[in-house]
């Protein structure tokens, strides 16, 4: 498959949310029965301290609250699963401070350094630009998290500066590298083959 070939969108749906498929992953809406798997993965200080919303410790009740509140107010939340349906993390599109949607993501520690975050983010970016018709996306990574910054850079995001974010797990604010991606840049990167097609 070339980068210019049309990829079938939304091969199937879970409720009102599409299921986004890649070569190795499926991104789908969370269900209440996923709460234990989500809690088992997210209950890790290394994850919580690098995300804005995840508390630490992270309990099944926190996962149930996340699942119950997902996909409301124009936000889109997905569980990241392997093709065998194993839950490995989550990602989503949310609105924080302005009208530009922000992407967020996390993976359980056993799934780090395997390219899954980049693959999931590619699918999420395509969905945001193609299906949701956004023109610009933003994202952030703690300055102490170079792996997350590399994922964003591999997806074409450009650094725009440093800001402060409130981090739930540390009950304080921390410096965050801010990134931005325009639809035109994403399209150009795909056309030039700078972004690998993972679908």
TISELUM-720931 format. One record per atom (N, C-alpha, C): x, y, z; residue in one letter. Coordinates in Angstrom, 2 decimals. Example, Ala and Ser with C-alpha at 12.3 -4.5 7.8 and 13.67 -1.06 7.14 Angstrom:
BEGIN
13.19  -5.69  7.80  A
12.30  -4.50  7.80  A
13.20  -3.30  7.80  A
12.85  -2.25  7.08  S
13.67  -1.06  7.14  S
12.90  0.03  7.87  S
This chain:
BEGIN
0.85  -1.18  0.00  X
0.00  0.00  0.00  X
0.89  1.23  0.00  X
0.56  2.17  -0.84  X
1.32  3.41  -0.89  X
0.69  4.43  0.05  X
1.41  5.49  0.27  X
0.90  6.54  1.15  X
-0.29  7.26  0.55  X
-0.43  7.21  -0.75  X
-1.50  7.95  -1.39  X
-2.77  7.14  -1.58  X
-2.71  5.82  -1.36  X
-3.91  5.01  -1.50  X
-4.91  5.33  -0.42  X
-6.16  5.33  -0.80  X
-7.22  5.61  0.17  X
-7.37  4.41  1.10  X
-7.44  4.69  2.36  X
-7.61  3.64  3.36  X
-9.05  3.65  3.81  X
-9.69  2.48  3.87  X
-11.08  2.48  4.33  X
-11.15  3.03  5.75  X
-12.03  3.98  5.99  X
-12.19  4.58  7.30  X
-13.27  3.84  8.05  X
-13.14  3.79  9.34  X
-14.15  3.23  10.23  X
-14.64  1.85  9.79  X
-13.76  0.83  9.83  X
-14.16  -0.50  9.40  X
-15.30  -1.07  10.24  X
-15.39  -0.68  11.45  X
-16.53  -1.00  12.29  X
-16.58  -0.01  13.42  X
-17.68  0.05  14.16  X
-17.87  1.05  15.21  X
-18.21  0.37  16.53  X
-17.83  0.99  17.61  X
-18.22  0.58  18.96  X
-19.13  1.68  19.46  X
-20.42  1.43  19.50  X
-21.35  2.48  19.90  X
-21.28  3.62  18.92  X
-21.02  4.82  19.41  X
-20.94  5.98  18.53  X
-19.51  6.33  18.16  X
-18.54  5.57  18.65  X
-17.13  5.85  18.36  X
-16.61  4.89  17.30  X
-15.84  5.41  16.36  X
-15.24  4.51  15.36  X
-14.15  3.67  16.00  X
-13.82  2.58  15.36  X
-12.66  1.78  15.73  X
-11.61  2.07  14.68  X
-10.47  2.57  15.11  X
-9.38  2.91  14.21  X
-8.39  1.76  14.21  X
-8.12  1.21  13.03  X
-7.24  0.05  12.94  X
-5.92  0.43  12.27  X
-4.84  -0.11  12.79  X
-3.52  0.05  12.20  X
-2.97  -1.35  11.94  X
-1.75  -1.42  11.52  X
-1.12  -2.71  11.22  X
-1.13  -3.64  12.44  X
-0.84  -3.09  13.63  X
-0.73  -3.93  14.83  X
-1.75  -3.63  15.90  X
-2.50  -2.53  15.75  X
-3.34  -2.04  16.83  X
-4.78  -1.81  16.40  X
-5.65  -1.72  17.39  X
-7.01  -1.23  17.21  X
-7.27  -0.21  18.31  X
-7.77  0.95  17.93  X
-8.15  1.99  18.88  X
-9.66  1.99  18.95  X
-10.21  1.77  20.13  X
-11.66  1.64  20.28  X
-12.12  2.32  21.55  X
-13.43  2.52  21.64  X
-14.02  3.09  22.85  X
-13.84  2.12  24.01  X
-13.65  2.67  25.19  X
-13.53  1.85  26.40  X
-14.91  1.38  26.84  X
-14.94  0.19  27.39  X
-16.16  -0.37  27.96  X
-15.92  -0.60  29.45  X
-16.99  -0.65  30.22  X
-16.86  -0.81  31.66  X
-16.05  -2.06  32.04  X
-16.16  -3.12  31.26  X
-15.40  -4.34  31.57  X
-13.90  -4.18  31.35  X
-13.47  -3.04  30.77  X
-12.05  -2.76  30.59  X
-11.42  -2.12  31.83  X
-12.23  -1.76  32.81  X
-11.73  -0.97  33.94  X
-10.56  -1.63  34.66  X
-10.63  -2.92  34.91  X
-9.54  -3.58  35.64  X
-8.24  -3.57  34.83  X
-8.34  -3.81  33.53  X
-7.13  -3.80  32.69  X
-6.53  -2.40  32.63  X
-7.37  -1.38  32.49  X
-6.88  0.01  32.45  X
-6.21  0.36  33.77  X
-6.86  0.02  34.88  X
-6.30  0.34  36.20  X
-4.97  -0.37  36.43  X
-4.87  -1.62  36.00  X
-3.62  -2.37  36.20  X
-2.47  -1.71  35.45  X
-2.72  -1.20  34.27  X
-1.67  -0.55  33.49  X
-1.36  0.86  33.98  X
-2.41  1.64  34.27  X
-2.23  3.06  34.61  X
-1.73  3.28  36.02  X
-1.81  2.28  36.87  X
-1.38  2.43  38.26  X
0.14  2.30  38.35  X
0.83  3.21  37.70  X
2.29  3.23  37.68  X
2.71  4.70  37.74  X
3.52  5.02  38.71  X
3.93  6.41  38.91  X
4.58  6.99  37.66  X
5.34  6.18  36.90  X
6.01  6.68  35.69  X
5.00  7.16  34.65  X
3.85  6.54  34.60  X
2.81  6.97  33.67  X
2.10  8.20  34.22  X
1.66  8.10  35.46  X
0.87  9.19  36.05  X
1.62  10.51  36.07  X
2.90  10.49  36.38  X
3.66  11.72  36.47  X
3.95  12.36  35.12  X
3.67  11.63  34.04  X
3.90  12.17  32.71  X
2.61  12.48  31.96  X
1.48  12.44  32.67  X
0.20  12.80  32.09  X
-0.45  13.86  32.97  X
-1.35  14.62  32.39  X
-2.01  15.68  33.17  X
-3.11  15.13  34.06  X
-3.88  14.18  33.58  X
-5.11  13.80  34.26  X
-5.03  12.56  35.15  X
-4.08  11.68  34.93  X
-4.07  10.40  35.65  X
-3.59  10.60  37.08  X
-4.42  10.20  38.06  X
-3.98  10.29  39.46  X
-3.07  9.10  39.81  X
-2.37  9.24  40.91  X
-1.59  8.12  41.42  X
-1.76  8.06  42.93  X
-2.11  6.91  43.49  X
-2.37  5.65  42.79  X
-3.64  5.70  41.96  X
-3.72  4.80  40.98  X
-4.84  4.73  40.05  X
-5.61  3.45  40.34  X
-6.85  3.60  40.74  X
-7.66  2.45  41.17  X
-8.72  2.11  40.12  X
-9.36  0.98  40.28  X
-10.43  0.57  39.37  X
-11.52  1.64  39.32  X
-11.82  2.27  40.45  X
-12.83  3.34  40.47  X
-12.41  4.51  39.58  X
-11.10  4.81  39.51  X
-10.62  5.87  38.62  X
-10.83  5.48  37.16  X
-10.57  4.21  36.85  X
-10.78  3.73  35.48  X
-12.26  3.78  35.12  X
-13.11  3.41  36.05  X
-14.56  3.46  35.80  X
-15.03  4.90  35.56  X
-14.46  5.83  36.32  X
-14.80  7.24  36.14  X
-14.33  7.73  34.76  X
-13.12  7.34  34.36  X
-12.61  7.69  33.03  X
-13.53  7.14  31.94  X
-13.89  5.87  32.06  X
-14.73  5.23  31.04  X
-16.11  5.88  30.99  X
-16.68  6.16  32.15  X
-18.00  6.78  32.20  X
-18.03  8.19  31.64  X
-16.92  8.90  31.73  X
-16.87  10.28  31.26  X
-16.27  10.45  29.88  X
-15.85  9.34  29.28  X
-15.18  9.42  27.98  X
-16.16  9.78  26.87  X
-15.63  10.42  25.84  X
-16.36  10.73  24.61  X
-17.56  11.65  24.86  X
-17.35  12.63  25.72  X
-18.36  13.65  25.97  X
-17.76  15.02  25.70  X
-18.60  15.99  25.49  X
-18.17  17.38  25.28  X
-17.23  17.53  24.09  X
-17.47  16.76  23.04  X
-16.66  16.88  21.84  X
-15.32  16.20  21.90  X
-15.02  15.53  23.01  X
-13.76  14.82  23.14  X
-13.90  13.41  22.59  X
-12.79  12.83  22.18  X
-12.77  11.46  21.68  X
-11.69  10.69  22.42  X
-12.08  9.65  23.13  X
-11.13  8.83  23.88  X
-11.15  7.40  23.33  X
-9.97  6.82  23.22  X
-9.82  5.48  22.70  X
-8.92  4.66  23.60  X
-9.24  3.39  23.78  X
-8.27  2.47  24.34  X
-7.40  1.99  23.19  X
-6.12  1.84  23.46  X
-5.20  1.28  22.48  X
-5.08  -0.20  22.80  X
-5.40  -1.04  21.83  X
-5.33  -2.49  22.05  X
-4.49  -3.13  20.95  X
-3.88  -4.25  21.30  X
-3.25  -5.07  20.28  X
-4.34  -5.75  19.48  X
-3.99  -6.35  18.37  X
-4.99  -7.01  17.54  X
-5.63  -8.19  18.26  X
-4.96  -8.75  19.28  X
-5.58  -9.83  20.06  X
-6.49  -9.29  21.16  X
-6.75  -7.98  21.15  X
-7.64  -7.25  22.05  X
-7.04  -6.95  23.43  X
-5.76  -7.20  23.61  X
-5.09  -6.85  24.86  X
-5.01  -5.33  24.97  X
-5.51  -4.78  26.07  X
-5.45  -3.33  26.31  X
-4.02  -2.96  26.67  X
-3.45  -1.97  25.96  X
-2.07  -1.56  26.25  X
-1.95  -0.08  26.63  X
-3.03  0.69  26.51  X
-2.96  2.10  26.85  X
-4.20  2.84  26.40  X
-4.07  4.15  26.29  X
-5.20  4.98  25.87  X
-4.67  6.21  25.15  X
-5.54  6.80  24.34  X
-5.20  8.05  23.67  X
-6.49  8.80  23.40  X
-6.37  10.07  23.08  X
-7.59  10.81  22.83  X
-7.34  12.22  22.34  X
-8.45  12.84  21.99  X
-8.48  14.22  21.52  X
-9.35  14.98  22.51  X
-8.79  16.04  23.09  X
-9.54  16.80  24.09  X
-9.33  18.29  23.88  X
-10.14  19.06  24.56  X
-10.03  20.52  24.50  X
-9.68  21.01  25.90  X
-8.62  21.82  26.00  X
-8.19  22.34  27.30  X
-8.41  23.84  27.41  X
-7.59  24.59  26.71  X
-7.52  26.03  26.93  X
-8.04  26.88  25.78  X
-8.13  26.31  24.61  X
-8.59  27.09  23.46  X
-9.33  26.17  22.51  X
-9.57  26.64  21.32  X
-10.33  25.86  20.35  X
-9.50  24.83  19.60  X
-8.20  24.81  19.81  X
-7.34  23.84  19.13  X
-7.32  22.55  19.95  X
-7.77  21.44  19.36  X
-7.79  20.19  20.12  X
-6.39  19.72  20.47  X
-6.31  19.03  21.59  X
-5.03  18.52  22.07  X
-5.07  17.00  22.10  X
-3.99  16.39  21.64  X
-3.87  14.94  21.68  X
-3.15  14.55  22.97  X
-3.60  13.48  23.57  X
-2.94  12.92  24.73  X
-2.85  11.42  24.56  X
-1.87  10.81  25.19  X
-1.68  9.37  25.05  X
-0.82  8.83  26.18  X
-1.00  7.57  26.48  X
-0.13  6.86  27.41  X
-0.21  5.37  27.08  X
0.87  4.67  27.37  X
0.92  3.22  27.22  X
1.44  2.61  28.50  X
0.98  1.40  28.80  X
1.51  0.66  29.93  X
3.00  0.39  29.73  X
3.75  0.38  30.80  X
5.21  0.25  30.74  X
5.66  -0.97  29.93  X
5.01  -2.15  30.02  X
5.48  -3.29  29.22  X
5.42  -3.05  27.72  X
4.73  -2.00  27.29  X
4.56  -1.75  25.86  X
5.36  -0.56  25.36  X
6.25  -0.04  26.19  X
7.10  1.06  25.79  X
8.18  0.57  24.82  X
8.70  1.47  24.01  X
9.84  1.23  23.11  X
9.57  0.15  22.07  X
8.33  0.03  21.63  X
7.98  -0.93  20.58  X
7.33  -0.24  19.37  X
7.27  1.09  19.40  X
6.67  1.84  18.30  X
5.16  1.93  18.36  X
4.54  1.41  19.43  X
3.08  1.43  19.52  X
2.52  2.86  19.69  X
3.22  3.69  20.44  X
2.71  5.06  20.66  X
2.68  5.83  19.35  X
3.72  5.73  18.56  X
3.76  6.42  17.27  X
2.67  5.88  16.35  X
2.51  4.58  16.32  X
1.48  3.96  15.47  X
0.08  4.40  15.88  X
-0.19  4.41  17.17  X
-1.51  4.85  17.65  X
-1.74  6.33  17.33  X
-0.71  7.14  17.53  X
-0.85  8.57  17.28  X
-1.07  8.86  15.79  X
-0.42  8.11  14.91  X
-0.68  8.28  13.47  X
-2.16  8.09  13.17  X
-2.75  7.03  13.71  X
-4.18  6.77  13.47  X
-5.04  7.89  14.05  X
-4.69  8.35  15.24  X
-5.46  9.42  15.88  X
-5.36  10.73  15.10  X
-4.18  11.03  14.60  X
-3.98  12.25  13.81  X
-4.79  12.17  12.52  X
-4.72  11.04  11.83  X
-5.52  10.87  10.61  X
-7.00  11.06  10.90  X
-7.47  10.48  11.99  X
-8.87  10.61  12.37  X
-9.23  12.08  12.64  X
-8.36  12.78  13.36  X
-8.63  14.18  13.71  X
-8.68  15.07  12.48  X
-7.77  14.84  11.53  X
-7.72  15.69  10.35  X
-8.74  15.26  9.28  X
-8.95  13.96  9.14  X
-9.82  13.47  8.06  X
-11.28  13.41  8.49  X
-11.56  12.70  9.55  X
-12.96  12.48  9.96  X
-13.53  13.67  10.73  X
-12.72  14.30  11.57  X
-13.22  15.41  12.39  X
-12.95  16.78  11.76  X
-12.18  16.81  10.70  X
-11.91  18.04  9.93  X
-11.22  19.14  10.73  X
-10.39  18.77  11.69  X
-9.62  19.79  12.40  X
-8.51  20.30  11.49  X
-8.12  21.53  11.66  X
-7.05  22.13  10.86  X
-5.71  22.09  11.59  X
-5.76  22.12  12.92  X
-4.55  22.19  13.74  X
-4.74  21.31  14.96  X
-3.65  20.68  15.39  X
-3.64  19.89  16.62  X
-2.49  20.37  17.49  X
-2.64  20.19  18.79  X
-1.54  20.49  19.69  X
-1.32  19.31  20.63  X
-0.16  19.26  21.24  X
0.17  18.20  22.19  X
1.27  18.72  23.09  X
1.49  18.01  24.17  X
2.54  18.40  25.09  X
3.24  17.18  25.67  X
4.45  17.39  26.13  X
5.21  16.33  26.79  X
6.04  16.99  27.89  X
6.06  16.35  29.05  X
6.91  16.91  30.11  X
8.34  17.02  29.63  X
9.01  18.06  30.05  X
10.39  18.26  29.60  X
11.29  17.12  30.07  X
10.85  16.38  31.08  X
11.62  15.24  31.59  X
11.25  13.93  30.89  X
10.48  14.02  29.80  X
10.01  12.82  29.09  X
10.45  12.87  27.62  X
11.74  12.61  27.34  X
12.22  12.70  25.96  X
11.57  11.68  25.03  X
11.17  10.53  25.54  X
10.55  9.51  24.67  X
9.24  10.04  24.09  X
8.45  10.72  24.88  X
7.19  11.27  24.40  X
7.43  12.39  23.39  X
8.45  13.19  23.63  X
8.78  14.24  22.67  X
9.19  13.62  21.33  X
9.95  12.51  21.36  X
10.36  11.85  20.12  X
9.14  11.33  19.35  X
8.15  10.79  20.07  X
6.94  10.31  19.41  X
6.27  11.46  18.67  X
6.12  12.59  19.33  X
5.48  13.75  18.69  X
6.27  14.23  17.48  X
7.58  14.27  17.61  X
8.41  14.72  16.49  X
8.32  13.75  15.32  X
8.27  12.44  15.60  X
8.13  11.45  14.52  X
6.81  11.61  13.79  X
5.83  12.16  14.46  X
4.51  12.37  13.85  X
4.41  13.73  13.17  X
5.50  14.50  13.15  X
5.51  15.77  12.45  X
5.20  16.99  13.29  X
4.93  16.80  14.58  X
4.65  17.95  15.45  X
5.90  18.82  15.55  X
5.68  20.12  15.63  X
6.77  21.08  15.75  X
6.71  21.76  17.12  X
7.86  21.88  17.73  X
7.97  22.49  19.06  X
7.60  23.95  18.98  X
6.78  24.43  19.92  X
6.36  25.83  19.92  X
6.78  26.58  21.18  X
7.29  25.88  22.17  X
7.70  26.56  23.39  X
7.43  25.70  24.61  X
7.60  26.31  25.77  X
7.41  25.60  27.03  X
6.29  26.28  27.80  X
5.46  25.49  28.43  X
4.39  26.01  29.26  X
4.32  25.22  30.55  X
3.36  25.55  31.38  X
3.15  24.81  32.62  X
1.81  24.10  32.54  X
1.79  22.86  33.02  X
0.56  22.08  33.11  X
0.41  21.58  34.53  X
-0.81  21.55  34.96  X
-1.12  20.96  36.25  X
-1.10  19.44  36.09  X
-0.28  18.75  36.87  X
-0.15  17.30  36.81  X
-0.83  16.72  38.05  X
-1.91  16.02  37.83  X
-2.72  15.47  38.90  X
-1.89  14.61  39.87  X
-1.03  13.75  39.33  X
-0.30  12.79  40.16  X
0.68  13.46  41.13  X
1.23  14.61  40.75  X
2.19  15.28  41.63  X
1.57  16.46  42.37  X
0.27  16.71  42.08  X
-0.48  17.79  42.73  X
0.26  19.13  42.63  X
0.82  19.35  41.45  X
1.56  20.58  41.20  X
1.64  20.79  39.69  X
2.18  21.93  39.32  X
2.42  22.19  37.91  X
3.83  21.80  37.55  X
4.04  21.48  36.27  X
5.36  21.09  35.80  X
5.57  21.67  34.40  X
6.82  21.91  34.01  X
7.09  22.43  32.67  X
6.80  21.39  31.60  X
6.16  21.85  30.53  X
5.75  20.99  29.43  X
6.26  21.60  28.12  X
6.88  20.77  27.29  X
7.20  21.19  25.94  X
5.91  21.15  25.13  X
5.59  22.25  24.45  X
4.37  22.36  23.67  X
4.67  22.14  22.20  X
3.78  21.42  21.51  X
3.95  21.09  20.10  X
2.67  21.38  19.34  X
2.82  21.59  18.03  X
1.68  21.91  17.17  X
1.87  21.22  15.83  X
0.75  20.80  15.24  X
0.78  20.17  13.92  X
-0.37  20.70  13.09  X
-0.05  21.21  11.92  X
-1.05  21.71  10.98  X
-1.43  20.60  10.01  X
-2.69  20.60  9.58  X
-3.15  19.60  8.63  X
-2.30  19.61  7.36  X
-1.93  20.79  6.88  X
-1.14  20.88  5.64  X
0.22  20.22  5.80  X
0.83  20.36  6.96  X
2.13  19.72  7.20  X
1.98  18.21  7.25  X
0.94  17.73  7.94  X
0.69  16.29  8.02  X
0.49  15.71  6.61  X
-0.31  16.38  5.80  X
-0.57  15.91  4.43  X
0.72  15.88  3.62  X
1.52  16.92  3.76  X
2.79  16.98  3.02  X
3.73  15.87  3.47  X
3.83  15.63  4.77  X
4.70  14.56  5.27  X
4.26  13.21  4.74  X
2.97  12.98  4.69  X
2.47  11.70  4.15  X
2.78  11.60  2.66  X
2.58  12.69  1.92  X
2.84  12.68  0.49  X
4.32  12.43  0.20  X
5.18  13.04  0.98  X
6.62  12.89  0.77  X
7.17  11.59  1.34  X
6.33  10.84  2.04  X
6.79  9.58  2.61  X
7.57  9.75  3.89  X
7.48  10.92  4.50  X
8.20  11.17  5.76  X
7.47  10.58  6.96  X
6.19  10.29  6.78  X
5.40  9.64  7.82  X
4.97  8.30  7.25  X
5.36  7.23  7.91  X
5.02  5.90  7.42  X
3.54  5.63  7.63  X
2.94  5.03  6.64  X
1.53  4.63  6.75  X
1.52  3.36  7.60  X
0.75  3.38  8.66  X
0.70  2.23  9.58  X
-0.65  1.55  9.57  X
-1.51  1.96  8.70  X
-2.86  1.38  8.66  X
-2.84  0.08  7.87  X
